[in-house]
Amino acid sequence: MGKFNYMKLSIYIKNLILIFLSLIFTFNISAQHNNLPLGYNFNNFIDKELSQSNNHTSFKPLIKSSLSINVDSLLSANMLFEKNIFKKNIFNKNWIEIKGSDYKIEASPLFDFSLGYEVEEEKYTYINTRGFIVKGDIGSKVSFHTSFVENQAVFPNYLDSLIRTSTQDYVIPGQGRGRVYYGTGFDYAKSSGYISVEASKQIKIQFGHGKHFIGNGYRSLLLSDNSFNYPFLRIQTKFGDFEYTNLYAELQDLKNYLSADNNYDYMGYAKKYMSSHYLSYNINDKLNIGVFESILWKTNHALGANGFDVNYLNPIIFFRPVEFSINSPDNALVGLNYRYQTSINSHFYGQLVFDEFTLNQLKSDNGYWANKYGYQIGLKYFDLLKITNLNMQIEHNLVRPYTYSHWNSSNYGHYNEELAHPIGANFSENIFMINYRLNRVGLKLKYLSVKYGADYLNDTISYGNNIYSDYNDRSSNFGIEMFNGNETSIDYYQINLSYILNPSTNSIIDFSLVKRKLNSEISTFNTLFYSISLKTDLFNHYYDF
């Protein structure tokens, strides 16, 4: 085990303090204002029921009490061995459950013990994750959740290369900073938590440290859980066929480290902030439309200036007029999300995102650099060929060059990672997935085909893929086409065969085989990697890029 990092535990301690403070509430029991896990594999086999029930399912994680269906009853379909008390507790329920007249607390271990072999470099890989999750309800108004994991890992070649070369901070995809562990591996930790309060029948408020996802697809072009956790305040209001969500977050810019040498009165990474609105409307039983807007701005470190701009606290404004009125240099995005139920077993979904565009330049089709937009279109089909729990998903994503980027650190990123798609911009991607489950046995097939235009090594010109590059360093003002720069393609294949040990925590035994091939104008990079794991599969770790 690596040396314990107390700094990484600071946010977790804050979460425990919040939980302690919540104990002052005393109401009747059965709050159920906790979130569903964000994990794709956890949600995949209840997605059919969620999409059929006219719920607002685009802003994730979903709050249980906001849904019209009982998710716990859906999960109970996997519950076996119910007559055997030992097997029931180990293989069906949380390991610790404490209940009283006005409270309930549940706790379970989090783990990922994985062994693998990466063929190209002929090296063994492993993941050693230990931690816990604690959640509960206090009365009828308050729920809480906290988790912590400590990790050591040796990754396959392409992930190891990405972690070592993209930044000196060794950011593990979606899991925070790491440090080199015995030369070949990394040591890192992650904590999360929140307090969830029902302020009224229509309004729910969450304050904590975590991540979010907007959309119905595998990827999101609006906001995804690709990056590391961040402090947030979420306010969700439901009225009629509308659901309106405000999200305020504090982000970090790892490329700007503040210290006494910079004449600032504190040390640490520079802060930036995000304020987002998402309005979801069920037009009818089949069609849901969501409107999204978000703005990011960096901390103003001028003497006497505040970091958080109160202009962006107004929960019901459009940000563009505010930006203009205060002569703002900040980065605003707007977007559209939709889902259309084509049948009881299928639905189309998609997204549009606009970072910036000029209508006249868009009509002229002259490749103007500031026409920054992207789109997604996808299809989910459940019980394919009338086979129960055989699900298929097809998705296409495209994002124009320089989308999400900015001339200062107000790019659409956090912790050296993208807040939307992990590839950044200037890319096109096709995804095909098949998932099948029979009782506790699961099979997943995934294929991704990606093309993007990367920057050239040791070249100061930005070709629009890296959202952290200054768009003023662009190659041209006009004639900016898709994939300009170092044209690169990725073919990614993955097969997973798993057995569910405990559906409550999605504890599984999993065998995985990954084949990845990257071709660019200047190089080829191959990966063949297989592993076997014993893990709790509740979180998304995006290694498929």
C-alpha positions as CSV (number, residue, x, y, z in Angstrom):
1,M,0.0,0.0,0.0
2,G,1.3,3.5,-0.9
3,K,1.9,6.2,1.7
4,F,-1.4,7.6,2.9
5,N,-2.2,11.0,1.5
6,Y,-4.0,13.2,4.0
7,M,-4.5,16.1,1.6
8,K,-6.6,13.9,-0.6
9,L,-8.7,13.0,2.4
10,S,-9.6,16.6,3.2
11,I,-12.8,16.7,1.0
12,Y,-13.9,13.4,2.5
13,I,-13.6,14.8,6.0
14,K,-15.7,17.8,5.0
15,N,-18.3,15.4,3.7
16,L,-18.4,13.7,7.1
17,I,-18.8,17.0,8.8
18,L,-21.8,17.7,6.5
19,I,-23.3,14.4,7.4
20,F,-22.9,15.1,11.1
21,L,-24.6,18.5,10.8
22,S,-27.5,16.8,9.0
23,L,-28.2,14.8,12.1
24,I,-29.9,17.9,13.6
25,F,-32.9,17.1,11.3
26,T,-35.6,14.9,12.9
27,F,-38.5,13.9,10.7
28,N,-40.4,10.8,9.8
29,I,-38.3,8.1,8.1
30,S,-38.2,7.1,4.4
31,A,-36.5,10.1,2.6
32,Q,-35.1,8.3,-0.5
33,H,-33.6,11.5,-1.8
34,N,-30.3,9.7,-2.6
35,N,-29.0,9.5,-6.2
36,L,-28.8,6.5,-8.4
37,P,-25.2,5.7,-9.2
38,L,-23.9,7.2,-12.4
39,G,-22.4,3.9,-13.6
40,Y,-23.5,2.9,-17.1
41,N,-23.4,-0.8,-16.4
42,F,-25.5,-0.3,-13.3
43,N,-28.2,1.7,-15.1
44,N,-28.3,-0.1,-18.4
45,F,-30.8,-2.8,-17.4
46,I,-33.3,-0.4,-15.8
47,D,-33.0,2.2,-18.6
48,K,-36.0,0.6,-20.4
49,E,-38.3,1.1,-17.5
50,L,-37.1,4.6,-16.8
51,S,-37.6,5.7,-20.4
52,Q,-41.1,4.3,-20.5
53,S,-42.4,6.1,-17.4
54,N,-42.3,9.6,-18.7
55,N,-39.6,10.6,-16.2
56,H,-37.1,13.4,-16.7
57,T,-34.0,11.2,-17.2
58,S,-31.5,13.5,-18.9
59,F,-29.9,15.2,-15.9
60,K,-27.9,12.6,-14.0
61,P,-27.4,11.3,-11.4
62,L,-31.1,10.7,-11.0
63,I,-32.7,11.4,-7.6
64,K,-34.7,8.4,-6.5
65,S,-37.6,10.4,-5.0
66,S,-38.0,12.3,-8.3
67,L,-38.8,9.2,-10.3
68,S,-42.3,7.7,-10.7
69,I,-41.1,4.2,-10.4
70,N,-39.5,2.2,-7.6
71,V,-36.0,1.6,-8.6
72,D,-35.3,-0.8,-5.6
73,S,-38.1,-3.1,-6.9
74,L,-36.5,-3.2,-10.3
75,L,-33.2,-4.2,-8.7
76,S,-34.9,-6.8,-6.6
77,A,-35.5,-8.8,-9.8
78,N,-31.9,-9.9,-9.5
79,M,-32.2,-10.9,-5.9
80,L,-31.6,-14.7,-5.5
81,F,-31.0,-17.0,-2.4
82,E,-33.6,-15.0,-0.4
83,K,-34.3,-17.9,2.0
84,N,-30.7,-18.2,3.0
85,I,-29.9,-15.3,5.5
86,F,-26.1,-15.5,4.9
87,K,-26.4,-15.4,1.1
88,K,-29.1,-12.8,1.2
89,N,-27.0,-10.4,3.2
90,I,-23.7,-11.0,1.2
91,F,-25.1,-11.4,-2.3
92,N,-28.2,-9.2,-2.3
93,K,-28.0,-6.4,0.2
94,N,-25.7,-3.7,1.6
95,W,-23.3,-5.3,4.1
96,I,-24.4,-3.0,7.0
97,E,-27.9,-1.8,7.5
98,I,-29.0,0.1,10.6
99,K,-32.6,1.3,10.9
100,G,-34.6,3.2,13.5
101,S,-37.9,5.0,13.7
102,D,-36.6,8.1,11.9
103,Y,-33.3,7.1,10.2
104,K,-31.7,4.5,8.0
105,I,-28.0,4.0,7.3
106,E,-26.5,1.5,4.8
107,A,-22.8,0.8,4.2
108,S,-20.8,-1.5,1.9
109,P,-17.2,-1.9,0.8
110,L,-15.9,-0.5,-2.5
111,F,-13.2,-2.5,-4.2
112,D,-11.5,-3.3,-7.5
113,F,-9.0,-6.1,-7.5
114,S,-7.9,-6.5,-11.1
115,L,-5.0,-8.5,-12.7
116,G,-4.2,-8.1,-16.4
117,Y,-1.6,-8.5,-19.1
118,E,-0.7,-6.0,-21.8
119,V,0.7,-7.9,-24.8
120,E,2.5,-5.1,-26.8
121,E,4.8,-4.1,-23.9
122,E,4.7,-7.6,-22.3
123,K,3.8,-6.3,-18.9
124,Y,1.4,-7.2,-16.1
125,T,-1.1,-4.7,-15.0
126,Y,-3.2,-4.5,-11.9
127,I,-5.7,-2.3,-10.0
128,N,-5.9,-2.4,-6.2
129,T,-8.8,-0.4,-4.9
130,R,-10.2,-0.4,-1.4
131,G,-12.8,1.9,0.1
132,F,-16.4,2.2,1.3
133,I,-19.7,3.8,0.6
134,V,-22.1,5.0,3.3
135,K,-25.6,6.4,2.6
136,G,-28.8,6.9,4.5
137,D,-32.0,8.8,5.2
138,I,-32.8,11.0,8.2
139,G,-36.5,11.6,8.5
140,S,-38.5,12.3,5.4
141,K,-36.6,15.3,4.2
142,V,-32.9,14.5,4.3
143,S,-30.6,11.9,2.7
144,F,-26.8,11.7,2.6
145,H,-24.1,9.8,0.7
146,T,-20.4,9.5,1.0
147,S,-17.7,7.3,-0.4
148,F,-13.9,7.0,-0.4
149,V,-11.4,4.9,-2.3
150,E,-7.6,4.5,-2.2
151,N,-6.0,3.0,-5.3
152,Q,-2.7,1.7,-6.7
153,A,-2.6,0.7,-10.3
154,V,-0.4,-0.2,-13.3
155,F,-2.2,0.7,-16.5
156,P,-1.9,-0.7,-20.1
157,N,0.4,1.2,-22.4
158,Y,-1.8,3.8,-24.0
159,L,-3.3,4.9,-20.6
160,D,0.1,5.0,-19.0
161,S,1.5,7.1,-21.8
162,L,-1.4,9.5,-21.6
163,I,-1.1,9.9,-17.8
164,R,2.7,10.5,-18.0
165,T,2.9,12.8,-21.0
166,S,-0.3,14.9,-20.9
167,T,0.7,16.7,-17.7
168,Q,3.2,16.7,-14.9
169,D,0.4,16.3,-12.4
170,Y,-0.3,12.6,-13.4
171,V,-4.1,13.0,-13.7
172,I,-5.8,9.5,-13.7
173,P,-8.7,9.7,-16.1
174,G,-11.7,10.9,-14.1
175,Q,-10.1,10.0,-10.7
176,G,-7.9,12.9,-9.8
177,R,-4.1,13.4,-9.4
178,G,-1.8,10.5,-8.8
179,R,1.8,10.1,-8.0
180,V,4.3,7.6,-9.3
181,Y,4.2,4.3,-7.4
182,Y,7.3,2.1,-7.6
183,G,8.2,3.5,-11.0
184,T,5.6,1.6,-13.1
185,G,2.4,2.5,-11.4
186,F,0.4,5.2,-9.8
187,D,-1.1,5.9,-6.3
188,Y,-4.3,8.0,-6.1
189,A,-7.4,8.5,-4.1
190,K,-11.0,9.8,-4.6
191,S,-13.8,10.8,-2.3
192,S,-17.3,12.1,-3.0
193,G,-20.4,12.9,-1.0
194,Y,-23.5,15.1,-0.7
195,I,-26.4,16.1,1.4
196,S,-29.8,15.9,-0.3
197,V,-32.7,17.9,1.1
198,E,-36.3,18.1,0.0
199,A,-37.0,21.8,0.5
200,S,-40.6,21.4,-0.7
201,K,-42.6,18.9,-2.7
202,Q,-41.3,20.6,-5.9
203,I,-37.8,21.5,-4.9
204,K,-34.8,19.4,-4.0
205,I,-31.4,20.8,-3.1
206,Q,-28.1,18.9,-3.1
207,F,-24.7,20.2,-1.8
208,G,-21.6,18.1,-2.1
209,H,-18.6,17.0,-4.1
210,G,-19.1,14.8,-7.2
211,K,-19.9,14.9,-10.9
212,H,-22.9,15.0,-13.3
213,F,-24.0,13.9,-16.7
214,I,-26.6,15.5,-19.1
215,G,-28.0,13.4,-21.8
216,N,-29.4,10.0,-22.8
217,G,-26.4,8.7,-24.6
218,Y,-23.1,7.0,-23.7
219,R,-21.3,10.3,-24.3
220,S,-22.5,13.8,-23.6
221,L,-21.5,16.9,-25.5
222,L,-23.1,19.2,-22.8
223,L,-21.8,17.9,-19.5
224,S,-20.4,14.5,-18.7
225,D,-18.8,12.6,-15.8
226,N,-15.5,12.3,-17.7
227,S,-13.6,14.7,-15.4
228,F,-12.7,14.6,-11.7
229,N,-15.1,15.4,-8.9
230,Y,-15.9,19.1,-8.1
231,P,-17.8,20.9,-5.3
232,F,-21.3,21.7,-6.4
233,L,-24.7,23.0,-5.5
234,R,-27.6,21.5,-7.3
235,I,-31.2,22.9,-7.2
236,Q,-33.9,20.8,-8.9
237,T,-37.4,22.2,-9.4
238,K,-40.3,20.2,-10.8
239,F,-43.6,21.8,-11.9
240,G,-46.1,20.1,-14.2
241,D,-44.3,18.6,-17.2
242,F,-41.2,20.7,-16.6
243,E,-38.1,20.0,-14.6
244,Y,-35.6,22.8,-14.1
245,T,-32.1,22.3,-12.7
246,N,-29.5,24.9,-11.6
247,L,-25.9,23.7,-11.1
248,Y,-23.2,25.8,-9.6
249,A,-19.6,24.3,-9.4
250,E,-16.1,25.3,-8.5
251,L,-13.5,23.9,-10.9
252,Q,-9.7,23.8,-10.9
253,D,-7.2,24.8,-13.5
254,L,-4.1,22.6,-13.0
255,K,-2.1,24.5,-15.5
256,N,-2.0,27.6,-13.3
257,Y,-0.5,26.9,-9.9
258,L,-0.6,29.8,-7.4
259,S,2.0,30.3,-4.8
260,A,3.7,33.1,-2.8
261,D,6.0,33.6,-5.8
262,N,3.0,34.8,-7.7
263,N,2.3,37.4,-5.1
264,Y,-1.0,35.7,-4.1
265,D,-1.9,35.2,-0.5
266,Y,-2.5,31.4,-0.8
267,M,-1.1,28.4,-2.5
268,G,-2.9,25.9,-4.7
269,Y,-4.4,25.6,-8.2
270,A,-6.2,28.5,-9.8
271,K,-10.0,28.3,-9.4
272,K,-12.7,28.8,-12.0
273,Y,-16.4,28.5,-11.8
274,M,-19.3,27.1,-13.7
275,S,-23.0,28.1,-13.6
276,S,-25.4,26.0,-15.6
277,H,-29.2,25.8,-16.3
278,Y,-31.0,22.9,-17.7
279,L,-34.8,23.0,-18.5
280,S,-36.4,19.7,-19.4
281,Y,-39.9,19.5,-20.9
282,N,-42.1,16.5,-21.6
283,I,-43.9,17.7,-24.7
284,N,-46.0,14.5,-24.7
285,D,-45.6,10.9,-23.7
286,K,-43.0,10.3,-26.4
287,L,-41.0,13.5,-26.8
288,N,-38.7,15.2,-24.2
289,I,-36.8,18.3,-25.0
290,G,-34.1,19.9,-22.8
291,V,-32.5,23.3,-23.2
292,F,-29.0,23.8,-21.7
293,E,-26.8,26.9,-21.0
294,S,-23.6,27.1,-19.1
295,I,-20.9,29.7,-18.5
296,L,-17.3,29.2,-17.2
297,W,-15.2,32.0,-15.8
298,K,-11.8,32.1,-14.2
299,T,-11.0,33.6,-10.8
300,N,-10.1,37.3,-11.0
301,H,-7.0,37.6,-8.9
302,A,-6.9,41.4,-9.1
303,L,-6.5,43.1,-5.7
304,G,-9.9,43.4,-4.0
305,A,-11.7,41.3,-6.6
306,N,-14.0,38.4,-5.7
307,G,-13.7,35.0,-7.4
308,F,-17.3,34.1,-7.8
309,D,-19.3,36.6,-10.0
310,V,-22.7,37.1,-8.4
311,N,-24.2,38.0,-11.8
312,Y,-24.3,34.3,-12.6
313,L,-26.3,33.4,-9.4
314,N,-29.6,34.4,-11.0
315,P,-31.3,31.1,-11.6
316,I,-33.7,32.1,-14.4
317,I,-31.6,34.2,-16.8
318,F,-30.0,33.6,-20.2
319,F,-26.3,34.1,-19.8
320,R,-25.5,35.8,-23.1
321,P,-27.3,39.1,-22.3
322,V,-25.5,39.1,-18.9
323,E,-22.2,38.5,-20.5
324,F,-22.7,41.4,-22.9
325,S,-23.9,43.7,-20.1
326,I,-20.8,43.3,-18.0
327,N,-18.4,43.2,-20.9
328,S,-17.5,39.6,-19.9
329,P,-14.5,37.6,-21.3
330,D,-16.1,34.4,-20.0
331,N,-17.0,31.3,-22.0
332,A,-20.6,30.5,-22.6
333,L,-22.2,27.4,-24.2
334,V,-25.8,26.6,-25.1
335,G,-27.3,23.3,-26.1
336,L,-30.3,21.2,-26.9
337,N,-31.0,17.6,-25.7
338,Y,-33.9,15.4,-26.9
339,R,-35.3,11.9,-26.6
340,Y,-38.1,10.5,-28.7
341,Q,-39.8,7.2,-27.8
342,T,-40.3,5.4,-31.1
343,S,-41.8,2.2,-29.5
344,I,-42.1,0.5,-26.2
345,N,-38.7,-1.0,-26.7
346,S,-36.7,1.8,-28.4
347,H,-36.0,5.5,-28.5
348,F,-33.9,8.0,-30.5
349,Y,-31.9,10.6,-28.7
350,G,-29.4,13.4,-29.5
351,Q,-27.8,16.7,-28.6
352,L,-26.7,19.9,-30.2
353,V,-24.1,22.2,-28.6
354,F,-23.1,25.7,-29.7
355,D,-20.0,27.3,-28.3
356,E,-20.0,30.2,-30.8
357,F,-21.1,30.7,-34.4
358,T,-21.9,33.5,-36.9
359,L,-25.0,32.8,-39.0
360,N,-23.6,34.6,-42.1
361,Q,-20.3,32.7,-41.9
362,L,-22.2,29.5,-41.3
363,K,-24.3,30.0,-44.4
364,S,-21.3,30.9,-46.5
365,D,-19.7,27.5,-45.7
366,N,-16.2,29.0,-45.7
367,G,-14.8,27.1,-42.8
368,Y,-14.8,30.0,-40.4
369,W,-12.9,29.0,-37.3
370,A,-15.5,30.5,-34.8
371,N,-18.3,28.3,-36.1
372,K,-17.9,26.0,-33.0
373,Y,-20.6,23.5,-32.6
374,G,-21.3,19.7,-32.2
375,Y,-24.1,17.2,-32.4
376,Q,-25.0,13.8,-31.3
377,I,-27.6,11.3,-32.6
378,G,-28.2,7.8,-31.2
379,L,-30.6,4.9,-30.9
380,K,-31.3,2.6,-28.0
381,Y,-33.2,-0.7,-28.6
382,F,-34.3,-2.9,-25.7
383,D,-35.1,-6.6,-25.8
384,L,-33.6,-6.9,-29.3
385,L,-35.0,-9.8,-31.4
386,K,-37.6,-10.2,-28.6
387,I,-34.9,-11.5,-26.3
388,T,-35.3,-10.2,-22.8
389,N,-32.4,-8.0,-21.6
390,L,-30.6,-8.0,-25.0
391,N,-30.0,-4.3,-25.5
392,M,-28.4,-2.4,-28.4
393,Q,-27.1,1.1,-28.6
394,I,-25.8,3.0,-31.6
395,E,-24.4,6.5,-31.3
396,H,-22.6,9.1,-33.5
397,N,-20.9,12.2,-32.1
398,L,-19.2,15.1,-34.0
399,V,-17.6,18.3,-32.7
400,R,-16.1,21.1,-34.8
401,P,-12.5,22.3,-34.1
402,Y,-12.0,24.8,-31.3
403,T,-15.3,24.0,-29.6
404,Y,-15.1,24.2,-25.8
405,S,-11.7,26.1,-26.0
406,H,-11.1,29.7,-25.0
407,W,-8.3,32.3,-25.0
408,N,-7.9,32.1,-21.2
409,S,-8.4,29.3,-18.7
410,S,-12.2,29.6,-19.0
411,N,-12.2,26.6,-21.4
412,Y,-14.8,23.9,-20.8
413,G,-12.5,21.8,-18.7
414,H,-11.7,20.8,-15.1
415,Y,-8.6,19.2,-13.6
416,N,-6.9,18.9,-16.9
417,E,-9.8,17.0,-18.4
418,E,-12.7,17.7,-20.6
419,L,-16.1,18.5,-19.0
420,A,-17.9,17.1,-22.1
421,H,-16.4,14.5,-24.4
422,P,-13.0,12.9,-23.5
423,I,-11.5,13.5,-27.0
424,G,-12.1,17.2,-26.8
425,A,-13.1,18.7,-30.2
426,N,-12.3,18.3,-33.9
427,F,-13.5,14.7,-33.9
428,S,-16.1,12.3,-35.2
429,E,-17.0,9.2,-33.3
430,N,-19.2,6.1,-34.0
431,I,-20.2,3.8,-31.1
432,F,-21.8,0.4,-31.2
433,M,-22.7,-1.6,-28.1
434,I,-24.6,-4.8,-27.3
435,N,-25.4,-5.8,-23.7
436,Y,-27.0,-9.0,-22.6
437,R,-27.9,-10.3,-19.2
438,L,-29.3,-13.7,-18.2
439,N,-30.0,-13.7,-14.4
440,R,-26.6,-12.7,-13.0
441,V,-24.5,-13.4,-16.1
442,G,-23.7,-10.4,-18.3
443,L,-22.1,-10.0,-21.7
444,K,-21.0,-6.7,-23.3
445,L,-19.6,-6.0,-26.7
446,K,-18.4,-2.5,-27.6
447,Y,-16.8,-1.1,-30.8
448,L,-15.7,2.6,-31.2
449,S,-14.4,4.2,-34.4
450,V,-12.9,7.6,-33.9
451,K,-11.3,10.1,-36.2
452,Y,-9.8,13.5,-35.0
453,G,-7.3,16.1,-36.0
454,A,-4.5,16.3,-33.3
455,D,-1.8,18.9,-32.8
456,Y,1.7,18.1,-34.0
457,L,4.4,17.5,-31.4
458,N,6.6,20.5,-30.6
459,D,4.3,22.7,-32.8
460,T,2.8,25.9,-31.2
461,I,-0.2,25.9,-33.6
462,S,-3.5,24.7,-32.3
463,Y,-5.6,22.7,-34.7
464,G,-8.7,22.6,-32.5
465,N,-8.6,19.2,-30.8
466,N,-7.0,20.2,-27.4
467,I,-9.6,22.4,-25.5
468,Y,-6.8,23.7,-23.3
469,S,-4.9,25.3,-26.2
470,D,-5.5,29.0,-26.7
471,Y,-7.7,29.4,-29.8
472,N,-5.8,32.5,-30.7
473,D,-3.0,30.1,-31.7
474,R,-5.2,28.7,-34.4
475,S,-3.9,27.7,-37.8
476,S,-6.2,30.0,-39.8
477,N,-9.4,32.1,-39.6
478,F,-11.0,30.4,-42.6
479,G,-10.9,27.1,-44.3
480,I,-11.0,25.2,-41.0
481,E,-12.2,21.7,-41.9
482,M,-12.9,18.7,-39.8
483,F,-9.8,16.7,-38.8
484,N,-7.3,19.4,-39.8
485,G,-3.9,18.9,-38.2
486,N,-2.4,15.5,-37.5
487,E,-5.3,13.3,-38.8
488,T,-5.6,10.4,-36.3
489,S,-8.0,7.3,-36.2
490,I,-8.7,4.9,-33.4
491,D,-10.4,1.5,-33.6
492,Y,-11.4,0.3,-30.1
493,Y,-12.9,-3.2,-29.4
494,Q,-13.9,-4.5,-26.0
495,I,-15.6,-7.7,-24.7
496,N,-16.7,-8.1,-21.1
497,L,-18.1,-11.3,-19.6
498,S,-19.3,-10.9,-16.0
499,Y,-21.2,-12.4,-13.1
500,I,-23.1,-10.3,-10.7
501,L,-22.4,-11.2,-7.1
502,N,-24.4,-8.4,-5.5
503,P,-26.9,-6.3,-7.5
504,S,-27.3,-3.7,-4.7
505,T,-23.7,-2.6,-5.1
506,N,-23.2,-4.1,-8.6
507,S,-20.3,-6.3,-7.3
508,I,-19.2,-8.4,-10.1
509,I,-16.5,-10.8,-11.4
510,D,-15.5,-9.6,-14.8
511,F,-13.3,-10.8,-17.6
512,S,-12.3,-8.1,-20.1
513,L,-10.5,-8.1,-23.5
514,V,-9.5,-4.9,-25.2
515,K,-7.9,-4.3,-28.5
516,R,-7.0,-0.7,-29.5
517,K,-5.3,0.6,-32.7
518,L,-4.3,4.2,-33.2
519,N,-3.1,5.4,-36.6
520,S,-1.9,8.9,-37.3
521,E,0.1,10.6,-40.0
522,I,3.3,10.1,-38.1
523,S,2.8,7.0,-35.9
524,T,0.9,3.8,-35.0
525,F,0.1,2.7,-31.5
526,N,-1.3,-0.8,-30.7
527,T,-2.8,-2.2,-27.5
528,L,-3.9,-5.7,-26.7
529,F,-5.0,-6.1,-23.1
530,Y,-6.9,-8.6,-21.1
531,S,-7.8,-8.7,-17.4
532,I,-9.9,-10.3,-14.7
533,S,-11.5,-8.3,-11.9
534,L,-13.4,-8.5,-8.7
535,K,-15.0,-5.1,-8.3
536,T,-18.0,-2.9,-7.4
537,D,-19.0,-1.4,-10.7
538,L,-20.9,1.8,-9.7
539,F,-18.7,4.4,-11.4
540,N,-17.8,5.2,-15.0
541,H,-14.1,5.2,-15.8
542,Y,-13.7,6.2,-19.4
543,Y,-10.7,4.4,-20.9
544,D,-12.3,3.9,-24.3
545,F,-10.7,6.7,-26.4
